[in-house]
């Protein structure tokens, strides 16, 4: 049972909320803002409770507050406080009776409605309500503020947007409790700029991230530090080493006023930049200082990251000078001692072994990560290269070069190098796949489309490579080169179904391509989880289509100015199944619309059924909303091993205003997480 069950069949309930005795929101229902209603109910009940105790009246039980256009009913029902907003006070007594006849229990961190009595017993239960237990001791707001600041810095530096927003909310509450202005520690506009930079960095546009973050040299201390650390990473990623060094020095200066973890992080990033500038002694000195800071707080992950970064920096030099390979190996082995289960460390060590021609050692380092699911994508790619060399499919030198180019940013230089490799090994799928993605990243849709199409026609591709190719095909659909691609190319394979909404209007093959720069950005889900990708796109009010591919299947999410316009996956139920289950349409009436794959796209199918009078618009909107909800529920449960790509050129077509949906993404995700939590998932 849940909150919607409590007020079933009572007219005039506009919204309701359940909060625990500490004022924390547990559940909300309906059109009222759950957070606002929880705050009002908590302040109201806590204030009345204190007054009652002061006057010797005993514990608070219930209150009805009248307003010009509505009424607020609040009542204590151990272990919760329930509030409801009503259209008028006519139903106040009925609402109070329902609340008092309910029984709630704590299950772990959740509070669940387990019983709802009726009839005369409800009155008796009301009289038997125990006195409200005293609230749990509240922590010192100063400690809360310090902890929130610490979490905010770590979340921003790690690119965890959702965690950063949670820490921000906690810091705002602590500052409010201290009656201190937020401006000294928080600047919403600056925080938005940092989140924009995080998104740009993690989605493969480090130059834009650097330009966004670099100028943020003033403002609250925590945000200044995070901005400069991230600007250092971005500058290093796009090769702007001078600017990266400037930002790194600024981050180190700011970190002197912060904790050891912040000092270690700033020095690590600046040290890595110096090493890439070939200032090896200065870089190592800063990395040594960073390791001392991480050791001070017993952070083995931080220590390992220093050694891994040092190894990767030296390895970049090893592409030209073999002597550096051994120094890189030494640093990578120290990283492995601290983080033996880190696949990224193993992949770097394997790259170095491949560089030296030690194929057996490279394979041994990687194969242990294939014994558990999911297998990291980087591991599969490197193993494929090692196998290709051992099977004499490609020359050793070509495999070594490709190993580094796969991780390079899209650039004309990278494309030229991959074209050269393709000419040397025209049938090697890994070279062609890497080239297709780099071309797509540069907006060269037509050339990318041809490569992906040719790869999709091959029948001997490994499953992980098939998934990446389908993802690339999905990104190109609707870009102007899509006339080269059949929808069957996208939905082929056992992991896909015809209900996956990868279909949009296509353009003739001869159409002129006018792709904006960075129309497509892509990344790995182990760096940017599905909820964080969606949150970034929401905060940036992006319009376009997010394509996702993993071993769980393939999915898409359509966005319009940051709002949900559609979503589907290969595993979630299709719109047709939901419509027939709800009795809105028969299978016989639905069957003619499913003969063409394009008609299976939920928004297309929904518009056609409504326009022909087979389904009412209201019922269709409800079914589409449920279909989107189930698709998101599937997506958030996907493993971290997969890829995503966002294409601003692929926009869901508006076919029927009566069934067009614009759903709040954040609210929908919260509903999904609440549903999963209630089921113990």
N, C-alpha and C positions, 0 to 999 in steps of 0.2 A: 504494500500500500504506500501511497505517497501523498503529497500535498494536494494534488488535483482531486484525489479521492475524497479528501476531507470535506470539501465544499461542493461536491457533486450535487446537482439539482437545486442549488440555492441560487436564485437569480440576483443579479446586481453586484456580484463580487468582481471588482475590477482587477484586483491583484492581491497577492498574499506572499508572506515570507515566514520562514522559520529561522530563528537565531538562537544560538546557545546562550547560556547565562553570562558569557563574556562579551556578548554583543557581536559575535562572528557569524556571518551569514552561512546558513546550512543549505537552504533551498529557497527558490523563489518561483512564483507562478504568475502568469498573466501579464497584462499590459503595464502594470506599475513597475517602477524601477526597483528591483529587489534590494540593491545596495542602499538606495535612499530610504526605502521603507524599513529596512533593518535598522538603519541609523536612527530614524524617527522613533521606532518602537523601542529600541534600546534606551535612548535618552529619556523617553517618556516613562517607561517602566522603572528605570533605575532612579530617576528623580522622584517619582511617586513613592517608590519603595523606601527611599531615604526619609522622605517626609513622614510616611506612615510609621517608620521605626522611631523617629524623633518624637512623634506624638503618642507613641505607645499603642498604635492601632494594629500592630502585627504586620504580617507580610503582605506584599502586593498580590492581587489576584487578577483583576481585569479593569478595563476602562473603555469608555466610548467617547471619542472626541468628534465634535461636529464641526463641519466646514461648510462654506456656501454651496459647493457643488458635490461634496462627498462626505463620507464619515470614515473615521479610522477606529477600528476595534483592535485592542491589544489585550492579550491575556497570558498569564504564566501557567504553564502546564509542564511540570518537571519532566525531563531536564531542559525544556525549551521555553522560549517566548515566541508566541505566534501573533502576527499582526495581519490584518486584512483591510484593504481599502474598498469601501462599498459605495454604490451610486447614491444611496441615501441610508438613513439609520433605520429604515423600516425592517430590514433583515438582521439588525444587530443582535437581537436576542437569539435568533436561529443560529447565527454564526458562533456566538458565545457558547451555546449549548453543544454545537458540534465540537468545538475546541475542548470543552470540559469533558466530553464523552470519549475523547481519544486517548490512546496510550502510546507513548513514545519511549524508545529504548536506545541506548548508545551501543553501537556496533563498531569497535575500533575507533576510528576518527569520524565516523558517520553517526547521524541520528536518524532513526527510521520510525515511521508510523507503523505500528504492528497490529493495532486493534482499534475498531470503531464501534462502540456500543450504541444502542438506540433505546428509546422509550424511557420509562420512569427511572431506570438505573442511572441514566445520565445525571439526573438531579442529585441522586445520592453520591455519585462520583464527584460532583462539584463540591459537595460539603466535605468530602474525604480528601481533598487535595492537600498534600503535605506542605508545610512551610517551605518556601524556596531556600535551597541551600545557599550559604554565603558564597559569593563569587570567589573563584580561585585567586590566590595572590597574584597581582599583576607585576610584571617586571618593571624595573626602573626605565622610564622613557629615555634616559641618557644612554643606557646600555642598548636599548632598542635602536636608537639612532646610530650608534657606533657600529652595531652589527649590520644594520641596513646599508650603511655607507660601504662597509667591507664587501658585502654581497654585490652591491651595485658596481663597484670597481671590478671585481672578478668577473661578473657576468658580461660587462661591456668589453673587457679585454679578451674574453673568450668567445665573443660573438653570440652570446645567448640572449637574444632579444626578449623572450618571454620572461626569463629570470630577472633581467634588468628592470622590466616594468613592474614585476612583483616587488623587487627591492625598493623601487621608487615609491610605490604605494605604501610600503611599510615605513619608509623614511618620512613621508608626508604625515602619517598618523603619529609618529613619534614627535615630530616637530610641533604638531598641533597640540599634543599633550603637554609639551614644554612651553607652549605659548610663544614659540620663537618663529620669526619669519622664515619662509622657505628659501627666499632669494639668496641667502648666504651659502646654501648648500645645493640648491637645485635651480636650474634654469630650463624650463620646458622647451623653449626654442632651441637651446644648445643641445639638449638631450635628443630632440628630434633630428638635428643635424648629425649627431653621432650615430644614431640608429640608421640613418640614411647611409652614412659611411660604412657601417658594419655590413649592411646589405650589399652595397656595391663591392666591398672587399670579398665577401664570401660567395658572391655570384659571378666572380670573374672579371670585375671591372676595377682593378686597383688604382688606375689613374684617376678615375672619377672619385674614388674613395679618398685618395691623397689630396685632391683639390678641394674636397668637401671638409676634410678633417684638419688639414694643415693650418688654415687661418684661425682655428679656434684656440688662440693662445691666451685668452683672458676669460674670466668667468669663475664659477665655483671650482675649488681645488680638485675634487674628485673627477669632475668632468674634464678639466684641463688635462689631467694626467692620462685619462682614458683616450682622449682625442689624440694626444701626441704619441702614445704607444701605438695606437691603430694607424696613425699617419706614417709612423716608422715602418710598420709591417707593409703598408700599401706601397710606399716608396721603394722598398726592397723588392716587392713582387713585380713592379713594373719597370725596374731598372733605373729609377731616378735616385741614384745613390747619394748625391749631394743633398737633395732635399730630405731624404730619409735620415741622413746623418744629423741634419739640423733638428729635425723632429725628435730624433733619439736623444740628442743632448738636452733638449727642452724637457723631455719626459724624465730623464735622470735628475734634472734640477728640481722638478716638481716633486718627485718621489722622495726627496730628502725629508719632506714633511709628513710622509706617510709610513705605512708599516713595512716590515722586511720583505713581504711578498711583492709589494708594489716596487720596491727598490730592485729586487731581483729581476722582476719582469722587465722593467725599463732598461736595466743594464744588459740583460740578455739580448733584447731587440737591437740596442745600439751596438753591442759587441758584434752581432751577426752582420750588421751593415759594414762595420769597419773591416771585417774579414773579407767581405765581398769586394771592398775597395782595395784589397791586397795589403791593408795595414794589419798584418797578422799578429804582431806582438801586441799592439794596442787592443785589438779585438779579443785576443786570448786573456789579456789582463782584465777587461771588463767582464768576460764570461766567468773568470775565476771569482770575481767579486759577486757576480750574480749567484754562483753556486754557494758561496758563503751565506748569502741572504736566504736562499731557499733552505739550506741546512739549518739555519737558525730557527726555522718554523717546522722542521722535520718534513719538508715537502719533497718526497722522492720523485714525484712526477715533474716538479720544477727542475730538479737536478738532471733528470733524464732528458728533459727538453733542451737544456743547455748543451749537453753532449751531442744530442741528435742534431741540433741546429749547427753546432760546430762541425760535425761530420758532413752535413749537407753542404755547408759553405765551402769546405775544403774539396768536397767531391765535385763541386761546380768547376773548380780550378783544375781538377783531375781530368776533365775532358780534353784539356790541352797539354797538361804536363803529368806524365805517369807517376812521377815521384810523389805527387800529393796523394795518390791513392792509399798509400800505406798509412799516412797520417790520418786520413779520413777513416780508414778501417779501425785504427786505434780508438778514435773518438766514438765510433759507432759501437764498438764492443763494450765500452764503458756505459753507453746508453742502454745496451742490452742487459748488462748486469743489474741496472736499476729498474728496468722495465722489460723483463723477459717475455711478457705476453703482448707486447706492443707490435702489431703487424707492420706499422710504418717503419719501425726500427729494422725489422727483418727484411723488408723490401729494400731499404737503402743498403743494407749489408749485401743483399743479393745483387743489387746493381753494381756494387764495387767488385764483387767476385766475378760477375759476368764481364766486367771491364778487364779483369786479369785473366779471363779464360777459364776460371775454375767452375765449370758448369755443375759438377757434382755437389760442390759446396753450396753453390747458389740454390740448387734444387733442394738440398737438405734443409737449408734455412727456411724455405718457403713451405715445404710440404706439410710441416706440422700444423700449419694454419688451415689446411684443407680437411682436417679430421673433424671439425665441428662446423655446424651451419649457423649463420651464413658465412660463406667464404669471402673475405675481403676482396673487392674488385681489383685493387692494386696487386694483390697476391696472384690472382688469376692471370692478369696481364703479364706480369713478370715471368710466371711459370710458362706461359705460352711462348714468350721470347726464348727462354732457356731451351724449351723443347724444340723450337724451330731451328736453333743452332745445332742441337744434338742430332736432329734428323737431317741435317744438311739442307734444310729448306731455304735458309737465307745465310749469307756470309756473317761471320762473327762481328765484323766491324759495323755492318748495317744494323744488327740487333742492338749493339751498344748505343749507337747514335739514336735509334728510335726510342730506346729506354728513357733517354733524357728528353727527347722532343715531346713525348706523350704528356709530360708534366709542364711543358712550356705554355706561356700565354699565347692566345691568338695574335699573330703579327705576320706581316708580309715576309719577314726573314724566316719565321718558322715554317710558313707555307712553302717558301722556296726550297728550304732544306728537305721537307717531306716530299715535294715533287721530285726532287733528285733521287730520294730513296725509292719512290714509286717507279721511276724509270729503271732503277737497278733491279727491283723485284716487283714487276707489274702484277703478279698474282697473289701477293702477300696481303691478306685481308686486314691485318692489324695496321699496316701503313696506310691503307686506303681509308680505314675507319678514322684514324687520327687526323688525316688530311681533311676528311669530310667535316669533322667537328671544328677544326680550325677555320675552314672556309665559312662555315655557318656562323661562327663567332664574329667573323669580319663582315657578315651580311651578304656574302656571295652565294645567294640561295641556289641559283641555277646550277653552278658547278657542284655545290654540296648535294643537291637533289640527285644529280646523275650518279654520284658515287654511292649514296645511300641506296638508291634504287638498284644499282648493279649488285651491291652487297646483299640486298634482300632477296635477289633472285638465286643466290647461291644456296645450295641445300646442305652444305657441309659445315656451316658456321657453328661454333660452340654456343651453348644456350646464353651465356652472359653477353657474348657479342651480338647475338640475335636481339636481345633485349635493348641494347644500346642503339642498334640500327633502327628498330621500331620507334624508339624515342626520337631519334633524329628525323625520321619520316614524319612523325607527328608534328614536330616543330616547323617543318617546311610547309605542311598542308595549309593552304590559304595565303601563302606568302607571295604568290605570283608565279612561283615555279611549280606549284602543285599540280598543274596540268600534266606534269611528267609522272605523276604518282597516282596509282589507283588506290581507292580506299581498301581494296583487298590486300595491298602491300602492307598496310598498317595493321590490319586485324588478323593477319595470318599467324599461326602458331597456337599451341594448345593453351597458353596462358591468357589468351584474349577471347572475348566473345563479341558477337555482333552488336551487343547493347552498349559497348564502350563508345562514348560520345567524342569521337575523334573526327567528326565530319563537319566541315564548314563549306561555305561557297567557294568553288574553285575558279581560277582565272584561266583564260586561254593560254596555251603554251607560248604564243607570240606576244603576250602582254608585256608591257614595259615594267621592269622591276624598279620600284622606288622604295627600297628598304631603308628606314632610318638607322643610323649607327646604333649599335648595341641593342637592336630590336630583340635579339635573342641572347639570353645569358643562361648558363647552365652550371651545374655543380653536383657534388656528391652528397648523398643524404647522411653520410657519417660526419660531415662537416656542418651541415645545415639541416636539421630534422624537419619533417613535414610541417609541424605546427609553427616552427620558427620561420620557415619560408613563407607560409601564409600570413603570419603576423607582419613580416617585413612588407609584403605586398599590400597588406591592408593599411599600414601606417603611411606608406608612400602613395596610397590611393591609385594603384596601378590598374590599368585596363588591358586585358589580353587573356591568354590561356597558359596555364601551368600544366606541363606534361610530366608525368612521373613513370618510372619503370624500375621494377625490382623483381626478385624471384617470386614475390607474391602476386605479381601481375602488372598491369598497366592501368593508369588512371589519368584523368584530366580534371582541372578545376577552371571554370570560366569566371573571370572577374570583371566588374564594371566600376571604375573609380573606387576600388578597394572593397566593394560589396560583392557578395556571392550572386552569380547569375546562373550557375549550373555546375554540376559535378557528377562524375560517374567513374566506376572502376570495372575491371574485368571480373571481379569477384562479387561485387554488390548486386542486389536485385535490380533488374531493369524496370523502367516505367510501366511497361506492359504487364508485368507480373503483379506490380502493386495495384494497378487499376483493376485487374481481374479479381484479385483477392478482396478488394473493397467493394466489388460488385458494381463498379462504375461502367464497365464495358464487358461484353462477352468475348471469349476467345475467337469465336467465329467472326465477330465484327472487327476484331483486331487483326486477324490474319492477313487481309489484303494489304495492310499498311507495312507489313514486315517483309514483303517480298523483295524490296529494294533496300540494300544496306543503309543508304542515306536516310531512309525513313525511320530507322531504329534510333537515331539520335534523339534523346528525350525531349529537347525543346522543339524539334521538328515534328516528332510524333504527337506531342501534346497540342501543338498549334493546329495540326491537321484534324485531329479528332474533335477539337472544340469548334473549328470553323465549319465542320460538316454536321454539327449538332449531335454528335454521338456521346459527348461527355460535357457536363456543365463546367463553365469556367472555374467556379469556386472549388468544385471537386478536383479538377485538374491541378489547380494551384496547390491544394493539399497533398495530392499524390506526388507532384514534383518536389515539394518541400521535403517530403519523407524520403524520396529517392536521393536527394542531395545529402540529407542527414545520414543515411546509411552509407553513402559513398565516403563521406568524411570520416565516419566511424571506422571504416575499413582502412582508409589511408593513414590515420594517426597510429594504427597498430602495426604499420609496416616496419620491418627491420631497418637498421641503419645502413645496410648495404644496398645501394641503389643509386639512381641518378634522377635529376630533375632538370627541366629546362623551361624557361618562361619566354613566350613570344608575344610581344605587344602588337604584332601585325595580325595575329589570329584572334578575331573578336567574334563572339557568339552573335549570330544573326537575329534580329528582332522580327519575328514572324507574326506575332499576335499579341497586342498590348494587353488583352484580357488574361493571358496566362504568363506574361513576363514576370519574372521574379527578381527582386533585389533584396537579398537577405543580409542581415548584419553578420559578418563573418565571425567576429569575436563572440557574439551571443550564441551563434550556432555551435562553435567549438566548445564553449562552456557547457552547453547542453549535452554535447557528445561526451565530454569528460565526466560530467555528473552521472550520465547513464552508465558509463563504463565502471565508475566508482561504485554505484549502487549494486552492480552485478558482481562486484569483486574482481573485475578484470584487471 
